Amino acid sequence: MGTDLSPKVRLSIVLPCLNEERAVGSVVEEAWRGIESTGAEGEVIVVDNGSTDRSVKIAEEHGARVVHEARRGYGSAYLRGLAEAQGEIVVMADADGTYPLEDLRPFVRAIDEGADMVLGSRFRGRIARGAMPWKHRWIGNPVLTAVLNVFFGVRVSDAHCGLRAIRRSVLTQLRLQATGMEFASEMILKAAKRGLRVEDVPIEDRPRIGESKLHTWRDGWRHLRFMLVHSATFLFLIPGAVLLALGLAVLIALSAGPVHAFGVTWHIHAMIVASMATLIGAQIVQLGLFARTYAILYLGDRDRVLEWLWTRFRLEHGLVLGALVALAGIGVMAAIFAQWASDGFGALSRVYLALFSLTLVGLGVQTVFSSFFLSVLGLRSEDAPDLEPEPVRPAEALVGLEPGDRP
């Protein structure tokens, strides 16, 4: 058997491309100079995403390795490129000339010093005139970056910069799946959830060459939607907890009858709204617990608080708590019924307390069945039959795709 004497690839530059014939040649040349600036062996991969112009031919003429991804989308192209990359460090950029690639040393240096992912920051660097529309510069990027930082506890200044580097060895932890523009957010939020180190370095942002593929409002919504779906705390737990707390406060205050507060007398109508808020809030909190549990058990997320609670609370604790709350409500209703019977089944005089007790029963029943559902989520794979899994191709395994995700 012969020995492979070919130099080890340290740096892979991945460039998604869709009809970029005006820029792709110069970008590939600049990428090669960027590799040379690091003194390492490297490769330039252009991922053709269905170009109908001369982009593929031009990229090959400038020394790039072209691979094809039939499934359209920014994320789809990157998933293919990341799966094909051989370098220890993968640099991601655009093929439209937007980002400077001649000097990649800051990105490589940050990785060598311990970062797992390095983002370019246009806001810490320089934004050339005409490079970024005002609504992206002053509204879209700052708002979405702030949401990402708050939701996932990261500290980045430009979450949607397309120039970034990642240590290839961490790709299997991220299990990237997004096929659209939200792929940029997915990388960062999953890195934060896995406890990876994310840094940014200042770069220059240049006007793009050719037609933009970005749809401002649609792509902005896709980013926000993706972050909400992946943040059970802000989508479920916080809104649900607020509704539950406010509903319970009003319910308890009105359980004995009308209350005068803030210059207004609050009657049964306010209590009906409070009962609805309590039950809806409890349901939303439970959905949040389901989502967090699923993410921890099956998606590789971490949640120290929830994992600590699991060591101390079991299914039986939830069943007992739910049963006690429901029985308390049933007990109050029984007392009200007894008094109503003794009064000859006339007009019901304890409507406030009756509504309070009905809400308790609803809460208790929710808690019992939610506890069972959490237990179902926690069923481990070793409890299932030992079935032969469908084989996963190496390229799919690298980026966490399942068989059949590719066309």
ABEGO torsion letter per residue (X at the ends): XBBBABBBBABBBBBBBBGAAAAAAAAAAAAAAAAAAAGBBBBBBBBBAGBABAAAAAAAAAGBBBBBBABBEAAAAAAAAAAABABABBBBBBAAGABBAABAAAAAAAAAAGBABBBBBAAABBBBBGABBAAAAAAAAAAAAAAAAAAAGBBBABAABABBBBBAAAAAAAGBABABAAAAAAAAAAAAAAGBBBBBBBBBBBBBBEBBABBAAAAAAAAAAAAAAABAAAAAAAAAAAAAAAAAAAAAAAAAEBBBBGGBBBBAAAAAAAAAAAAAAAAAAAAAAAAAAAAAAAAGBBBAAAAAAAAABBAAAAAAAAAAAAAAAAAAAAAAAAAAAAAGGBBBAAAAAAAAAAAAAAAAAAAAAAAAAAAAAABBAAABBBBBBBBBBAAAAAAGBBBGABX
